[in-house]
Amino acid sequence: MQTKDLLELTKEFGNPLYVYDAEKIESQYKRLTKAFSKVEKLRINYAMKALSNVSVLKLLNNLGSGLDTVSIQEVHLGLHAGFTPDKIIFTPNGVSFEEIEEVAKLGVQINIDNLSVLEHFGTKHPKTPVCIRINPHVMAGGNSNISVGHIDSKFGISVHQLPHLLRIVENTKMTINGIHMHTGSDILDIEVFLYAAEILFNTAKHFKNLEFLDFGSGFKVPYKKDDIETDIEELGKKLSKRFVEFEKEYGSKLTLAFEPGKYLVSEAGYFLAKVNVVKQTTSTVFAGIDSGFNHLIRPMFYGSQHVIENISNPKGKERFYTVVGYICETDTFANNRRIAEIHEGDVLCFRNAGAYCFSMSSNYNSRFKPAEVLWKNGKGHLIRERQTMDDILKNQIMVEV
Ligand SMILES: *Cc1c(COP(=O)(O)O)cnc(C)c1O
């Protein structure tokens, strides 16, 4: 979609605003499935924690996607959006046993990442097939918060615990129908991915009733022009070939599953905010926008660098700006960034605002969460209203004090 469309949408729906381009989500989905077209049974489970608006979920459901969920609330949202339970996988970490049981009762595939939970679940529900999340201990991922496969990580069952795992399965007579791994986000090196895949294959050989192998996610998407990204076509070629070989070794057909979040929605998203103030100090020029890390926390939380464009003055002479928010503490979106000359009232556009942006927003400073718009067939559809004072007061109780 074009920047003039985005500018129009801010006039229609106000600021700050999230916009998602449906066509981009579709093209990413198709690019991924095409890269693995040599695999007979492929399943993409969209990791909905990246962006969980029900209209976006519905769009992905219509494309044939499944869903990767991490909480029972996400499972309920997925069901609400039209996913059938058999299209959903539940991959929690550190949730209560009751929550796992409740989700299993809904008919959703459970993925267990802890031996004591596995033993408990297998003893109580030996007839419910479960998937196990292994930790291959492969160091991957863009930064320490999103790299989850290393030795100290809280995620997964260590591959070194395989003997114990097998004993639990034998003792409880439970069925393991899938093996899963997810080593982190922003994995660049295909060889690292393939290396981890070998560990997964080696683990899989020990189980007789597998239906699927889930390779998680972590594809790196470009954040700026000419940025490095995972070569999906190359990965598709190499992993598909190896997967088909493994099926022969294993002796039956398996489903190859992925659960991308960022890959499907990151580039489809735009965050639009208006410049309230331009402030010159002794060291820099600040552009202060009508938003903050309450709406987009990734720069402050992960050090993410989102491209920022001045869509009100795209042809303007470029100058250096530090873009900041209105939160009453350090709230920096970008330091010393070249942006077309900014005037108060201009609209700035943040790229890659589809994944982990709205879904991580909060009401800090008692601000409203932004509205969300889905751009489809050349038209903007409001898919979430901007909050109001009622939302801020909802659930609050003022007692006699
Ligand atoms: C967060 C998460 C994903 C998605 O990761 P992306 O980097 O957004 O693709 C996939 N699987 C699991 C288990 C996750 O926790």
The ligand as an SDF file (V2000), in Angstrom:
LIG
                    3D

 15 15  0  0  0  0  0  0  0  0999 V2000
    6.9020  -16.3610   19.7730 C   0  0  0  0  0  0  0  0  0  0  0  0
    6.8560  -17.7310   19.2660 C   0  0  0  0  0  0  0  0  0  0  0  0
    6.8240  -17.9560   17.8910 C   0  0  0  0  0  0  0  0  0  0  0  0
    6.8850  -16.8630   16.8490 C   0  0  0  0  0  0  0  0  0  0  0  0
    8.1390  -16.3060   16.7100 O   0  0  0  0  0  0  0  0  0  0  0  0
    8.4090  -15.2450   15.5520 P   0  0  0  0  0  0  0  0  0  0  0  0
    9.8130  -14.8360   15.7040 O   0  0  0  0  0  0  0  0  0  0  0  0
    7.4490  -14.1100   15.7350 O   0  0  0  0  0  0  0  0  0  0  0  0
    8.1440  -15.9080   14.2540 O   0  0  0  0  0  0  0  0  0  0  0  0
    6.7160  -19.2730   17.4660 C   0  0  0  0  0  0  0  0  0  0  0  0
    6.6510  -20.2890   18.3600 N   0  0  0  0  0  0  0  0  0  0  0  0
    6.6640  -20.0990   19.6840 C   0  0  0  0  0  0  0  0  0  0  0  0
    6.5650  -21.2530   20.6060 C   0  0  0  0  0  0  0  0  0  0  0  0
    6.7830  -18.8080   20.1780 C   0  0  0  0  0  0  0  0  0  0  0  0
    6.8270  -18.6300   21.5110 O   0  0  0  0  0  0  0  0  0  0  0  0
  1  2  1  0
  2  3  1  0
  2 14  2  0
  3  4  1  0
  3 10  2  0
  4  5  1  0
  5  6  1  0
  6  7  2  0
  6  8  1  0
  6  9  1  0
 10 11  1  0
 11 12  2  0
 12 13  1  0
 12 14  1  0
 14 15  1  0
M  END
$$$$
